[in-house]
Amino acid sequence: MVTDSLKSVICGEYGCLNSLDRPENEKNLQKECMEISYYQSDIDRLLLKGAKIISASPSTKVVKYNNTSWGTDVGECIGTEYIIEGYQEDFDKL
């Protein structure tokens, strides 16, 4: 998966709040998303080495991250999930 956007919203009695308004929260969520994602540059490098994209589909993964205001929170890693055909040794280098 390549993550290209993040989302973390909490809704309560008085409306909804974007948890990512605080830069620290955005950084913490991005860190968790990168645990399950590849960089777009990694995918580009595979393609340059001859790999082929078999399929690509929109994807959203839910992860927990540290919200600096109240502790553990839930956010979404939004991007594209790929099935790629290529040489194992190229994937091992990522």
Jmol script that loads the backbone (N, CA, C; Angstrom):
load data "model"
ATOM      1  N   MET A   1       0.839  -1.180   0.000  1.00  0.00           N
ATOM      2  CA  MET A   1       0.000   0.000   0.000  1.00  0.00           C
ATOM      3  C   MET A   1       0.882   1.241   0.000  1.00  0.00           C
ATOM      4  N   VAL A   2       0.474   2.239  -0.762  1.00  0.00           N
ATOM      5  CA  VAL A   2       1.094   3.558  -0.735  1.00  0.00           C
ATOM      6  C   VAL A   2       0.080   4.509  -0.120  1.00  0.00           C
ATOM      7  N   THR A   3       0.441   5.090   1.015  1.00  0.00           N
ATOM      8  CA  THR A   3      -0.452   6.037   1.688  1.00  0.00           C
ATOM      9  C   THR A   3      -0.253   7.416   1.103  1.00  0.00           C
ATOM     10  N   ASP A   4      -1.371   8.061   0.696  1.00  0.00           N
ATOM     11  CA  ASP A   4      -1.240   9.421   0.192  1.00  0.00           C
ATOM     12  C   ASP A   4      -2.068  10.435   0.965  1.00  0.00           C
ATOM     13  N   SER A   5      -2.866   9.974   1.927  1.00  0.00           N
ATOM     14  CA  SER A   5      -3.552  10.919   2.799  1.00  0.00           C
ATOM     15  C   SER A   5      -3.892  10.253   4.130  1.00  0.00           C
ATOM     16  N   LEU A   6      -4.170  11.107   5.110  1.00  0.00           N
ATOM     17  CA  LEU A   6      -4.457  10.663   6.474  1.00  0.00           C
ATOM     18  C   LEU A   6      -5.780  11.251   6.926  1.00  0.00           C
ATOM     19  N   LYS A   7      -6.423  10.555   7.853  1.00  0.00           N
ATOM     20  CA  LYS A   7      -7.684  11.058   8.389  1.00  0.00           C
ATOM     21  C   LYS A   7      -7.818  10.611   9.832  1.00  0.00           C
ATOM     22  N   SER A   8      -8.219  11.541  10.678  1.00  0.00           N
ATOM     23  CA  SER A   8      -8.515  11.201  12.066  1.00  0.00           C
ATOM     24  C   SER A   8      -9.493  12.243  12.603  1.00  0.00           C
ATOM     25  N   VAL A   9     -10.711  11.831  12.759  1.00  0.00           N
ATOM     26  CA  VAL A   9     -11.774  12.725  13.208  1.00  0.00           C
ATOM     27  C   VAL A   9     -12.472  12.081  14.394  1.00  0.00           C
ATOM     28  N   ILE A  10     -12.727  12.878  15.410  1.00  0.00           N
ATOM     29  CA  ILE A  10     -13.492  12.384  16.548  1.00  0.00           C
ATOM     30  C   ILE A  10     -14.757  13.222  16.653  1.00  0.00           C
ATOM     31  N   CYS A  11     -15.885  12.551  16.771  1.00  0.00           N
ATOM     32  CA  CYS A  11     -17.162  13.244  16.861  1.00  0.00           C
ATOM     33  C   CYS A  11     -17.778  13.006  18.232  1.00  0.00           C
ATOM     34  N   GLY A  12     -18.322  14.045  18.766  1.00  0.00           N
ATOM     35  CA  GLY A  12     -18.965  13.966  20.070  1.00  0.00           C
ATOM     36  C   GLY A  12     -20.276  14.718  20.072  1.00  0.00           C
ATOM     37  N   GLU A  13     -20.730  14.994  21.236  1.00  0.00           N
ATOM     38  CA  GLU A  13     -22.018  15.642  21.444  1.00  0.00           C
ATOM     39  C   GLU A  13     -22.105  17.018  20.781  1.00  0.00           C
ATOM     40  N   TYR A  14     -20.982  17.712  20.681  1.00  0.00           N
ATOM     41  CA  TYR A  14     -20.980  19.081  20.171  1.00  0.00           C
ATOM     42  C   TYR A  14     -20.410  19.217  18.763  1.00  0.00           C
ATOM     43  N   GLY A  15     -20.244  18.117  18.071  1.00  0.00           N
ATOM     44  CA  GLY A  15     -19.728  18.170  16.713  1.00  0.00           C
ATOM     45  C   GLY A  15     -18.478  17.327  16.538  1.00  0.00           C
ATOM     46  N   CYS A  16     -17.793  17.548  15.442  1.00  0.00           N
ATOM     47  CA  CYS A  16     -16.613  16.758  15.112  1.00  0.00           C
ATOM     48  C   CYS A  16     -15.356  17.619  15.175  1.00  0.00           C
ATOM     49  N   LEU A  17     -14.257  16.961  15.486  1.00  0.00           N
ATOM     50  CA  LEU A  17     -12.966  17.625  15.612  1.00  0.00           C
ATOM     51  C   LEU A  17     -11.943  16.873  14.779  1.00  0.00           C
ATOM     52  N   ASN A  18     -11.188  17.599  13.957  1.00  0.00           N
ATOM     53  CA  ASN A  18     -10.113  17.003  13.175  1.00  0.00           C
ATOM     54  C   ASN A  18      -8.885  16.882  14.076  1.00  0.00           C
ATOM     55  N   SER A  19      -8.524  15.674  14.457  1.00  0.00           N
ATOM     56  CA  SER A  19      -7.384  15.450  15.341  1.00  0.00           C
ATOM     57  C   SER A  19      -6.066  15.834  14.696  1.00  0.00           C
ATOM     58  N   LEU A  20      -6.031  15.952  13.379  1.00  0.00           N
ATOM     59  CA  LEU A  20      -4.784  16.235  12.676  1.00  0.00           C
ATOM     60  C   LEU A  20      -4.500  17.732  12.557  1.00  0.00           C
ATOM     61  N   ASP A  21      -5.328  18.565  13.211  1.00  0.00           N
ATOM     62  CA  ASP A  21      -5.046  19.995  13.248  1.00  0.00           C
ATOM     63  C   ASP A  21      -3.758  20.280  14.016  1.00  0.00           C
ATOM     64  N   ARG A  22      -3.387  19.354  14.894  1.00  0.00           N
ATOM     65  CA  ARG A  22      -2.132  19.495  15.631  1.00  0.00           C
ATOM     66  C   ARG A  22      -1.036  18.772  14.856  1.00  0.00           C
ATOM     67  N   PRO A  23       0.045  19.459  14.486  1.00  0.00           N
ATOM     68  CA  PRO A  23       1.115  18.843  13.690  1.00  0.00           C
ATOM     69  C   PRO A  23       1.699  17.578  14.338  1.00  0.00           C
ATOM     70  N   GLU A  24       1.755  17.538  15.669  1.00  0.00           N
ATOM     71  CA  GLU A  24       2.302  16.358  16.347  1.00  0.00           C
ATOM     72  C   GLU A  24       1.442  15.131  16.080  1.00  0.00           C
ATOM     73  N   ASN A  25       0.130  15.318  16.054  1.00  0.00           N
ATOM     74  CA  ASN A  25      -0.775  14.193  15.794  1.00  0.00           C
ATOM     75  C   ASN A  25      -0.620  13.698  14.364  1.00  0.00           C
ATOM     76  N   GLU A  26      -0.507  14.625  13.426  1.00  0.00           N
ATOM     77  CA  GLU A  26      -0.319  14.230  12.028  1.00  0.00           C
ATOM     78  C   GLU A  26       0.980  13.433  11.873  1.00  0.00           C
ATOM     79  N   LYS A  27       2.043  13.893  12.528  1.00  0.00           N
ATOM     80  CA  LYS A  27       3.329  13.200  12.470  1.00  0.00           C
ATOM     81  C   LYS A  27       3.219  11.800  13.073  1.00  0.00           C
ATOM     82  N   ASN A  28       2.516  11.673  14.210  1.00  0.00           N
ATOM     83  CA  ASN A  28       2.370  10.368  14.861  1.00  0.00           C
ATOM     84  C   ASN A  28       1.546   9.401  14.011  1.00  0.00           C
ATOM     85  N   LEU A  29       0.474   9.900  13.389  1.00  0.00           N
ATOM     86  CA  LEU A  29      -0.335   9.041  12.526  1.00  0.00           C
ATOM     87  C   LEU A  29       0.460   8.645  11.281  1.00  0.00           C
ATOM     88  N   GLN A  30       1.196   9.588  10.715  1.00  0.00           N
ATOM     89  CA  GLN A  30       2.003   9.275   9.536  1.00  0.00           C
ATOM     90  C   GLN A  30       3.032   8.188   9.857  1.00  0.00           C
ATOM     91  N   LYS A  31       3.618   8.260  11.024  1.00  0.00           N
ATOM     92  CA  LYS A  31       4.599   7.246  11.437  1.00  0.00           C
ATOM     93  C   LYS A  31       3.957   5.858  11.472  1.00  0.00           C
ATOM     94  N   GLU A  32       2.757   5.755  12.035  1.00  0.00           N
ATOM     95  CA  GLU A  32       2.071   4.461  12.096  1.00  0.00           C
ATOM     96  C   GLU A  32       1.680   3.981  10.703  1.00  0.00           C
ATOM     97  N   CYS A  33       1.255   4.884   9.834  1.00  0.00           N
ATOM     98  CA  CYS A  33       0.888   4.500   8.471  1.00  0.00           C
ATOM     99  C   CYS A  33       2.092   3.962   7.710  1.00  0.00           C
ATOM    100  N   MET A  34       3.248   4.534   7.949  1.00  0.00           N
ATOM    101  CA  MET A  34       4.446   4.088   7.226  1.00  0.00           C
ATOM    102  C   MET A  34       4.922   2.715   7.700  1.00  0.00           C
ATOM    103  N   GLU A  35       4.421   2.256   8.825  1.00  0.00           N
ATOM    104  CA  GLU A  35       4.721   0.888   9.268  1.00  0.00           C
ATOM    105  C   GLU A  35       4.056  -0.146   8.359  1.00  0.00           C
ATOM    106  N   ILE A  36       2.977   0.259   7.677  1.00  0.00           N
ATOM    107  CA  ILE A  36       2.228  -0.666   6.821  1.00  0.00           C
ATOM    108  C   ILE A  36       2.228  -0.223   5.353  1.00  0.00           C
ATOM    109  N   SER A  37       3.035   0.781   5.028  1.00  0.00           N
ATOM    110  CA  SER A  37       3.037   1.351   3.678  1.00  0.00           C
ATOM    111  C   SER A  37       4.426   1.330   3.055  1.00  0.00           C
ATOM    112  N   TYR A  38       4.429   1.520   1.743  1.00  0.00           N
ATOM    113  CA  TYR A  38       5.653   1.780   0.993  1.00  0.00           C
ATOM    114  C   TYR A  38       5.595   3.230   0.521  1.00  0.00           C
ATOM    115  N   TYR A  39       6.749   3.793   0.243  1.00  0.00           N
ATOM    116  CA  TYR A  39       6.797   5.111  -0.379  1.00  0.00           C
ATOM    117  C   TYR A  39       6.504   4.949  -1.868  1.00  0.00           C
ATOM    118  N   GLN A  40       5.917   5.987  -2.468  1.00  0.00           N
ATOM    119  CA  GLN A  40       5.666   5.957  -3.910  1.00  0.00           C
ATOM    120  C   GLN A  40       6.980   5.768  -4.665  1.00  0.00           C
ATOM    121  N   SER A  41       8.055   6.333  -4.145  1.00  0.00           N
ATOM    122  CA  SER A  41       9.358   6.193  -4.804  1.00  0.00           C
ATOM    123  C   SER A  41       9.819   4.734  -4.828  1.00  0.00           C
ATOM    124  N   ASP A  42       9.428   3.938  -3.815  1.00  0.00           N
ATOM    125  CA  ASP A  42       9.754   2.505  -3.822  1.00  0.00           C
ATOM    126  C   ASP A  42       9.051   1.796  -4.981  1.00  0.00           C
ATOM    127  N   ILE A  43       7.788   2.121  -5.168  1.00  0.00           N
ATOM    128  CA  ILE A  43       7.018   1.515  -6.257  1.00  0.00           C
ATOM    129  C   ILE A  43       7.620   1.937  -7.602  1.00  0.00           C
ATOM    130  N   ASP A  44       7.946   3.224  -7.717  1.00  0.00           N
ATOM    131  CA  ASP A  44       8.553   3.724  -8.955  1.00  0.00           C
ATOM    132  C   ASP A  44       9.866   2.995  -9.263  1.00  0.00           C
ATOM    133  N   ARG A  45      10.660   2.753  -8.233  1.00  0.00           N
ATOM    134  CA  ARG A  45      11.948   2.055  -8.403  1.00  0.00           C
ATOM    135  C   ARG A  45      11.728   0.626  -8.898  1.00  0.00           C
ATOM    136  N   LEU A  46      10.710  -0.056  -8.335  1.00  0.00           N
ATOM    137  CA  LEU A  46      10.387  -1.412  -8.794  1.00  0.00           C
ATOM    138  C   LEU A  46       9.990  -1.408 -10.271  1.00  0.00           C
ATOM    139  N   LEU A  47       9.192  -0.424 -10.651  1.00  0.00           N
ATOM    140  CA  LEU A  47       8.746  -0.340 -12.042  1.00  0.00           C
ATOM    141  C   LEU A  47       9.915  -0.077 -12.987  1.00  0.00           C
ATOM    142  N   LEU A  48      10.860   0.739 -12.550  1.00  0.00           N
ATOM    143  CA  LEU A  48      12.044   0.995 -13.369  1.00  0.00           C
ATOM    144  C   LEU A  48      12.890  -0.264 -13.561  1.00  0.00           C
ATOM    145  N   LYS A  49      12.811  -1.182 -12.597  1.00  0.00           N
ATOM    146  CA  LYS A  49      13.573  -2.428 -12.687  1.00  0.00           C
ATOM    147  C   LYS A  49      12.791  -3.518 -13.422  1.00  0.00           C
ATOM    148  N   GLY A  50      11.624  -3.164 -13.975  1.00  0.00           N
ATOM    149  CA  GLY A  50      10.879  -4.106 -14.800  1.00  0.00           C
ATOM    150  C   GLY A  50       9.658  -4.729 -14.150  1.00  0.00           C
ATOM    151  N   ALA A  51       9.362  -4.377 -12.897  1.00  0.00           N
ATOM    152  CA  ALA A  51       8.160  -4.916 -12.259  1.00  0.00           C
ATOM    153  C   ALA A  51       6.918  -4.382 -12.977  1.00  0.00           C
ATOM    154  N   LYS A  52       5.823  -5.121 -12.847  1.00  0.00           N
ATOM    155  CA  LYS A  52       4.571  -4.722 -13.488  1.00  0.00           C
ATOM    156  C   LYS A  52       3.458  -4.666 -12.451  1.00  0.00           C
ATOM    157  N   ILE A  53       2.634  -3.633 -12.551  1.00  0.00           N
ATOM    158  CA  ILE A  53       1.464  -3.533 -11.683  1.00  0.00           C
ATOM    159  C   ILE A  53       0.374  -4.404 -12.279  1.00  0.00           C
ATOM    160  N   ILE A  54      -0.061  -5.399 -11.500  1.00  0.00           N
ATOM    161  CA  ILE A  54      -1.120  -6.306 -11.926  1.00  0.00           C
ATOM    162  C   ILE A  54      -2.484  -5.692 -11.635  1.00  0.00           C
ATOM    163  N   SER A  55      -2.601  -5.067 -10.462  1.00  0.00           N
ATOM    164  CA  SER A  55      -3.845  -4.374 -10.121  1.00  0.00           C
ATOM    165  C   SER A  55      -3.557  -3.288  -9.102  1.00  0.00           C
ATOM    166  N   ALA A  56      -4.427  -2.301  -9.079  1.00  0.00           N
ATOM    167  CA  ALA A  56      -4.342  -1.204  -8.115  1.00  0.00           C
ATOM    168  C   ALA A  56      -5.761  -0.880  -7.668  1.00  0.00           C
ATOM    169  N   SER A  57      -5.942  -0.756  -6.373  1.00  0.00           N
ATOM    170  CA  SER A  57      -7.275  -0.436  -5.868  1.00  0.00           C
ATOM    171  C   SER A  57      -7.181   0.494  -4.667  1.00  0.00           C
ATOM    172  N   PRO A  58      -8.170   1.367  -4.527  1.00  0.00           N
ATOM    173  CA  PRO A  58      -8.190   2.264  -3.371  1.00  0.00           C
ATOM    174  C   PRO A  58      -8.241   1.448  -2.079  1.00  0.00           C
ATOM    175  N   SER A  59      -7.584   1.962  -1.062  1.00  0.00           N
ATOM    176  CA  SER A  59      -7.509   1.223   0.191  1.00  0.00           C
ATOM    177  C   SER A  59      -7.509   2.181   1.375  1.00  0.00           C
ATOM    178  N   THR A  60      -8.126   1.753   2.455  1.00  0.00           N
ATOM    179  CA  THR A  60      -8.107   2.483   3.719  1.00  0.00           C
ATOM    180  C   THR A  60      -7.789   1.488   4.824  1.00  0.00           C
ATOM    181  N   LYS A  61      -6.762   1.785   5.595  1.00  0.00           N
ATOM    182  CA  LYS A  61      -6.365   0.943   6.718  1.00  0.00           C
ATOM    183  C   LYS A  61      -6.525   1.756   7.995  1.00  0.00           C
ATOM    184  N   VAL A  62      -7.085   1.142   9.019  1.00  0.00           N
ATOM    185  CA  VAL A  62      -7.279   1.793  10.311  1.00  0.00           C
ATOM    186  C   VAL A  62      -6.126   1.400  11.226  1.00  0.00           C
ATOM    187  N   VAL A  63      -5.525   2.404  11.858  1.00  0.00           N
ATOM    188  CA  VAL A  63      -4.409   2.178  12.780  1.00  0.00           C
ATOM    189  C   VAL A  63      -4.624   2.988  14.059  1.00  0.00           C
ATOM    190  N   LYS A  64      -3.965   2.556  15.112  1.00  0.00           N
ATOM    191  CA  LYS A  64      -3.956   3.319  16.361  1.00  0.00           C
ATOM    192  C   LYS A  64      -2.686   4.157  16.391  1.00  0.00           C
ATOM    193  N   TYR A  65      -2.783   5.355  16.942  1.00  0.00           N
ATOM    194  CA  TYR A  65      -1.618   6.236  17.077  1.00  0.00           C
ATOM    195  C   TYR A  65      -1.740   7.053  18.355  1.00  0.00           C
ATOM    196  N   ASN A  66      -0.652   7.693  18.740  1.00  0.00           N
ATOM    197  CA  ASN A  66      -0.639   8.496  19.954  1.00  0.00           C
ATOM    198  C   ASN A  66      -1.134   9.902  19.657  1.00  0.00           C
ATOM    199  N   ASN A  67      -2.307  10.244  20.194  1.00  0.00           N
ATOM    200  CA  ASN A  67      -2.853  11.585  20.086  1.00  0.00           C
ATOM    201  C   ASN A  67      -2.308  12.384  21.266  1.00  0.00           C
ATOM    202  N   THR A  68      -1.626  13.482  21.000  1.00  0.00           N
ATOM    203  CA  THR A  68      -0.966  14.238  22.060  1.00  0.00           C
ATOM    204  C   THR A  68      -1.952  14.888  23.032  1.00  0.00           C
ATOM    205  N   SER A  69      -3.230  14.957  22.668  1.00  0.00           N
ATOM    206  CA  SER A  69      -4.228  15.572  23.552  1.00  0.00           C
ATOM    207  C   SER A  69      -4.832  14.595  24.550  1.00  0.00           C
ATOM    208  N   TRP A  70      -5.055  13.344  24.136  1.00  0.00           N
ATOM    209  CA  TRP A  70      -5.734  12.415  25.039  1.00  0.00           C
ATOM    210  C   TRP A  70      -5.268  10.974  24.971  1.00  0.00           C
ATOM    211  N   GLY A  71      -4.135  10.701  24.401  1.00  0.00           N
ATOM    212  CA  GLY A  71      -3.602   9.329  24.390  1.00  0.00           C
ATOM    213  C   GLY A  71      -3.873   8.623  23.083  1.00  0.00           C
ATOM    214  N   THR A  72      -4.175   7.346  23.168  1.00  0.00           N
ATOM    215  CA  THR A  72      -4.369   6.532  21.968  1.00  0.00           C
ATOM    216  C   THR A  72      -5.614   6.966  21.209  1.00  0.00           C
ATOM    217  N   ASP A  73      -5.460   7.092  19.904  1.00  0.00           N
ATOM    218  CA  ASP A  73      -6.566   7.477  19.028  1.00  0.00           C
ATOM    219  C   ASP A  73      -6.540   6.560  17.812  1.00  0.00           C
ATOM    220  N   VAL A  74      -7.564   6.633  16.998  1.00  0.00           N
ATOM    221  CA  VAL A  74      -7.670   5.826  15.789  1.00  0.00           C
ATOM    222  C   VAL A  74      -7.649   6.758  14.585  1.00  0.00           C
ATOM    223  N   GLY A  75      -6.857   6.388  13.591  1.00  0.00           N
ATOM    224  CA  GLY A  75      -6.783   7.166  12.367  1.00  0.00           C
ATOM    225  C   GLY A  75      -6.834   6.256  11.156  1.00  0.00           C
ATOM    226  N   GLU A  76      -6.913   6.869  10.001  1.00  0.00           N
ATOM    227  CA  GLU A  76      -6.981   6.115   8.749  1.00  0.00           C
ATOM    228  C   GLU A  76      -5.817   6.479   7.836  1.00  0.00           C
ATOM    229  N   CYS A  77      -5.237   5.446   7.242  1.00  0.00           N
ATOM    230  CA  CYS A  77      -4.212   5.594   6.206  1.00  0.00           C
ATOM    231  C   CYS A  77      -4.944   5.339   4.889  1.00  0.00           C
ATOM    232  N   ILE A  78      -5.000   6.335   4.044  1.00  0.00           N
ATOM    233  CA  ILE A  78      -5.776   6.250   2.805  1.00  0.00           C
ATOM    234  C   ILE A  78      -4.815   6.280   1.621  1.00  0.00           C
ATOM    235  N   GLY A  79      -4.995   5.351   0.710  1.00  0.00           N
ATOM    236  CA  GLY A  79      -4.088   5.311  -0.433  1.00  0.00           C
ATOM    237  C   GLY A  79      -4.487   4.263  -1.448  1.00  0.00           C
ATOM    238  N   THR A  80      -3.471   3.641  -2.036  1.00  0.00           N
ATOM    239  CA  THR A  80      -3.679   2.654  -3.082  1.00  0.00           C
ATOM    240  C   THR A  80      -2.923   1.376  -2.736  1.00  0.00           C
ATOM    241  N   GLU A  81      -3.623   0.274  -2.867  1.00  0.00           N
ATOM    242  CA  GLU A  81      -3.003  -1.034  -2.652  1.00  0.00           C
ATOM    243  C   GLU A  81      -2.701  -1.644  -4.009  1.00  0.00           C
ATOM    244  N   TYR A  82      -1.475  -2.121  -4.156  1.00  0.00           N
ATOM    245  CA  TYR A  82      -1.017  -2.663  -5.432  1.00  0.00           C
ATOM    246  C   TYR A  82      -0.715  -4.154  -5.318  1.00  0.00           C
ATOM    247  N   ILE A  83      -0.975  -4.858  -6.403  1.00  0.00           N
ATOM    248  CA  ILE A  83      -0.417  -6.194  -6.594  1.00  0.00           C
ATOM    249  C   ILE A  83       0.604  -6.024  -7.706  1.00  0.00           C
ATOM    250  N   ILE A  84       1.847  -6.363  -7.378  1.00  0.00           N
ATOM    251  CA  ILE A  84       2.964  -6.119  -8.288  1.00  0.00           C
ATOM    252  C   ILE A  84       3.688  -7.428  -8.579  1.00  0.00           C
ATOM    253  N   GLU A  85       4.012  -7.621  -9.841  1.00  0.00           N
ATOM    254  CA  GLU A  85       4.796  -8.780 -10.266  1.00  0.00           C
ATOM    255  C   GLU A  85       6.216  -8.303 -10.561  1.00  0.00           C
ATOM    256  N   GLY A  86       7.177  -8.963  -9.933  1.00  0.00           N
ATOM    257  CA  GLY A  86       8.568  -8.588 -10.159  1.00  0.00           C
ATOM    258  C   GLY A  86       9.496  -9.600  -9.520  1.00  0.00           C
ATOM    259  N   TYR A  87      10.778  -9.290  -9.530  1.00  0.00           N
ATOM    260  CA  TYR A  87      11.787 -10.181  -8.953  1.00  0.00           C
ATOM    261  C   TYR A  87      11.843 -10.009  -7.440  1.00  0.00           C
ATOM    262  N   GLN A  88      11.890 -11.139  -6.726  1.00  0.00           N
ATOM    263  CA  GLN A  88      11.916 -11.122  -5.266  1.00  0.00           C
ATOM    264  C   GLN A  88      13.086 -10.293  -4.736  1.00  0.00           C
ATOM    265  N   GLU A  89      14.223 -10.390  -5.371  1.00  0.00           N
ATOM    266  CA  GLU A  89      15.404  -9.652  -4.887  1.00  0.00           C
ATOM    267  C   GLU A  89      15.181  -8.135  -4.916  1.00  0.00           C
ATOM    268  N   ASP A  90      14.372  -7.647  -5.838  1.00  0.00           N
ATOM    269  CA  ASP A  90      14.062  -6.212  -5.881  1.00  0.00           C
ATOM    270  C   ASP A  90      13.158  -5.822  -4.724  1.00  0.00           C
ATOM    271  N   PHE A  91      12.214  -6.704  -4.384  1.00  0.00           N
ATOM    272  CA  PHE A  91      11.326  -6.430  -3.253  1.00  0.00           C
ATOM    273  C   PHE A  91      12.095  -6.488  -1.936  1.00  0.00           C
ATOM    274  N   ASP A  92      13.052  -7.395  -1.848  1.00  0.00           N
ATOM    275  CA  ASP A  92      13.842  -7.549  -0.621  1.00  0.00           C
ATOM    276  C   ASP A  92      14.648  -6.294  -0.296  1.00  0.00           C
ATOM    277  N   LYS A  93      14.960  -5.505  -1.291  1.00  0.00           N
ATOM    278  CA  LYS A  93      15.763  -4.297  -1.093  1.00  0.00           C
ATOM    279  C   LYS A  93      14.958  -3.121  -0.551  1.00  0.00           C
ATOM    280  N   LEU A  94      13.636  -3.246  -0.514  1.00  0.00           N
ATOM    281  CA  LEU A  94      12.801  -2.127  -0.039  1.00  0.00           C
ATOM    282  C   LEU A  94      12.864  -1.972   1.461  1.00  0.00           C
TER     283      LEU A  94
END
end "model"
wireframe off; spacefill off
backbone 0.3
color backbone group
